[in-house]
Amino acid sequence: MSIVTAEKKFNYKARDNDGIIRHGTGQASSRRHIVSELTKRGWTPLDVREGGASLFTNFEITLRKRSKATSLVVGIRQLAACLEAGLPLPRALEIMGESEDQIFADGVRAVARDVEAGNPLSVAMRRQPNAFPSMIPDMLAAGEAGGYLAKSAGQVADSIEADDNLRKKVKKALSYPTIVMSVSALIFIFMMVYIVPTFANLYESMSDGKVQLPALTRAVVAVSDSMIWLLPTIGILGVAFFFWYRKYGRTEKVREVWDPMKLKIPVFGKLFHLISLSRFTRNFGALLSSGVPIQESLRMTAEIVNNIRMERAILAARDEVLKGKSLVEPLKDEPDLFPNMAIQFIYAGQESGETPQMLQKASAIYDRDVNTITDNLTALIEPLFIVVLAFMVGTLAIAIYLPYLNIGNLMDAS
């Protein structure tokens, strides 16, 4: 059923009043009309794009549809500082809007207009999902209700900054193996395209094609000959996969396959698991500390952990909490996702009435473990790459020089 009858078709993704993600299509004259209609329903638009858009158009939208984490941290900290200094909210939003991040700046200006029209800050932010992730207005809503908006803004900034720092550390840690893999691939391609054919032609001319080369050499030469079509094929498939993953990588079907695999990758699997645990404990604690109800805190935290297995386990735990059960019991049923340390911190928090504080302590431990792995990642990965590179170069060297052992036969054949 269409939302608005007009000339263009739009696909939308939105969160309804129950927190369920909805997908659908609608007809409207512009994207703004679709967003407006979804907002009138009380839904939070997450992604709205014109149907039938080209793959490159979707790719461009994907690159520029969110505010930068740095802009969010700076902006929310400005908001907290201005409110603590006693500045009125419209003036605080005006200061926030002076950002070089165009998406964030446009979102803040739209929020300012809504606030001046009499809407609460959290409601206005929910109407700008591209500029403000859902956790921000939800935490600020609790602060508005409790009369501690400035404190909530500071907690939001702390949470976003911690996630951003974690992301930067992991990105930095992954850059080394990426560079080594790229250099290894270039060395392999260079040898196969330039070195191997040179020696193959030399041996061919020396024996006039009458002496058969060793099996290893023939195999390497065959791979070298296939490079003329193999490299373009790999390049085309790589580009196609890149755009495909940009478009479908966050879909549920792809995540059901990829997310469990990530946790089983040697070295990196443990790192990805610790990152998800850090996000879970830190953001869950921040939401509870801001006064967000536990059911809503669990729902929002599930969206942040970036692993569908853990996300579903958290939502299952939320369902049990809604039935009046303890949070600890359903989490204990997933020991490979939630280790005993996390369970004990939550249990201690429930017993002492300080769950947010205990979750933040657990998050600090997981952050420390992530730092340890990322700092030592080079030492862990380097031996493996040295072995792989040595095997690759050694195999090619043996294949190239093996015929020299049979040089007499080559000369007699010529």
ZILIN-V468647 format. One record per residue. N is the residue number from 1. PHI is phi in whole degrees, 0 to 359 (NA if undefined). Layout:
n/phi
N/PHI
N/PHI
//
This chain:
n/phi
1/NA
2/286
3/277
4/223
5/273
6/201
7/267
8/247
9/260
10/234
11/260
12/228
13/229
14/213
15/258
16/276
17/295
18/267
19/85
20/274
21/281
22/247
23/242
24/188
25/231
26/207
27/253
28/199
29/281
30/204
31/298
32/300
33/294
34/297
35/300
36/297
37/293
38/296
39/295
40/297
41/289
42/92
43/272
44/255
45/296
46/253
47/201
48/227
49/217
50/291
51/290
52/80
53/293
54/292
55/300
56/290
57/295
58/298
59/296
60/295
61/296
62/300
63/292
64/238
65/259
66/233
67/291
68/286
69/301
70/297
71/297
72/296
73/299
74/297
75/296
76/292
77/294
78/299
79/299
80/297
81/296
82/294
83/292
84/295
85/279
86/91
87/288
88/293
89/302
90/301
91/291
92/297
93/291
94/298
95/293
96/301
97/289
98/275
99/237
100/282
101/282
102/297
103/296
104/294
105/298
106/296
107/296
108/295
109/295
110/294
111/296
112/300
113/296
114/294
115/295
116/295
117/278
118/105
119/274
120/296
121/301
122/296
123/295
124/297
125/291
126/298
127/279
128/235
129/294
130/288
131/269
132/230
133/304
134/300
135/297
136/296
137/296
138/294
139/291
140/291
141/298
142/296
143/293
144/298
145/293
146/268
147/80
148/229
149/298
150/298
151/297
152/297
153/298
154/296
155/293
156/299
157/299
158/299
159/294
160/295
161/295
162/296
163/296
164/294
165/297
166/297
167/297
168/294
169/296
170/294
171/298
172/295
173/293
174/282
175/293
176/296
177/299
178/295
179/295
180/297
181/297
182/294
183/297
184/299
185/296
186/295
187/297
188/299
189/297
190/300
191/294
192/287
193/272
194/247
195/284
196/301
197/300
198/299
199/291
200/298
201/294
202/297
203/294
204/297
205/289
206/292
207/258
208/55
209/76
210/267
211/249
212/281
213/287
214/304
215/300
216/298
217/295
218/298
219/296
220/295
221/296
222/296
223/295
224/299
225/296
226/283
227/299
228/297
229/247
230/290
231/297
232/299
233/295
234/298
235/298
236/294
237/296
238/296
239/295
240/298
241/295
242/302
243/290
244/297
245/292
246/300
247/272
248/242
249/298
250/262
251/286
252/296
253/296
254/291
255/295
256/298
257/271
258/282
259/299
260/296
261/295
262/302
263/286
264/256
265/290
266/305
267/67
268/291
269/301
270/295
271/296
272/298
273/296
274/296
275/296
276/296
277/295
278/297
279/296
280/299
281/292
282/292
283/287
284/297
285/295
286/295
287/294
288/297
289/297
290/278
291/94
292/286
293/304
294/300
295/296
296/290
297/298
298/294
299/298
300/290
301/296
302/300
303/283
304/259
305/292
306/66
307/210
308/293
309/295
310/291
311/302
312/291
313/295
314/293
315/293
316/295
317/295
318/299
319/299
320/291
321/296
322/298
323/275
324/95
325/269
326/286
327/291
328/296
329/300
330/294
331/289
332/294
333/284
334/237
335/294
336/284
337/260
338/241
339/294
340/301
341/299
342/297
343/298
344/294
345/296
346/295
347/298
348/297
349/295
350/293
351/292
352/265
353/77
354/235
355/301
356/302
357/293
358/292
359/294
360/293
361/293
362/297
363/298
364/297
365/292
366/293
367/298
368/296
369/295
370/297
371/300
372/297
373/292
374/295
375/292
376/263
377/298
378/300
379/294
380/282
381/272
382/305
383/300
384/297
385/293
386/297
387/296
388/296
389/296
390/296
391/296
392/295
393/294
394/298
395/298
396/295
397/295
398/297
399/297
400/286
401/264
402/302
403/297
404/299
405/293
406/248
407/296
408/297
409/298
410/297
411/290
412/296
413/292
414/281
//
